[in-house]
Amino acid sequence: MQILPALGEPIDRRPLHEEAADRLRTMITDGSLPAGARLNERVLCERLRVSRTPLREAFKRLAAERLIELTPNRGARVIALSRADVEELFELMGALEGLSGELAAQRRTDAELAEIRALHYEMLAAHARRDLPSYYELNHRIHDSLNRCARNGALTETYDSINTRIQHLRFRSNFDAAKWAVAVREHQEMLDALEARDGPRLRAVLEQHLRTKVGAVLAHWNDGKAQ
């Protein structure tokens, strides 16, 4: 006999449009849906195995996050950032990362440090086997964990908003093997500073980390035009 949840107990089930939005974000990040791509509803419904109603709700969510653009009578497309957009977003993201790192060094617990250290070693293993998707997922979790250690809700809200818009570029920045290796070394420096509770040092490392990322992205930009 199936046991029903007690009154007031949440049911562990996510709406279809949220699942669809997550899948679409991943496809934008890994380049399956490149910048400027038109989003074909019929194709995406088949690929995601959802009807048009949850797909369109997912579109609205991603449009609010400024990942896609909805145009009346023309449908949806993935937003393409200009070079100036990228420079501005990474400049802002560097400042947000730096502040969250400085606060995290002051406010992190031993348990949070242990969790970030474990993620770091998993990330190193992914790098050693050149597993970029796993590496990137672990990398993303480390940066999110550092931000949450800062314990500043307004900072986290702004951080998440900007970070969502540049995820596909942060992913691409690891395509260059040499710059990928530099990023790994910078992560070790982050962990050392976090362990030492050295806020200014962690801020400096995170800001440099973002400069490395944007440098890798812009190194192969197409004559300053949009993506």
Beta strands, then each sheet from edge to edge (+ up, - down):
strand 1: 38-39
strand 2: 68-71
strand 3: 75-78
sheet 1: 1+ 3- 2+
end
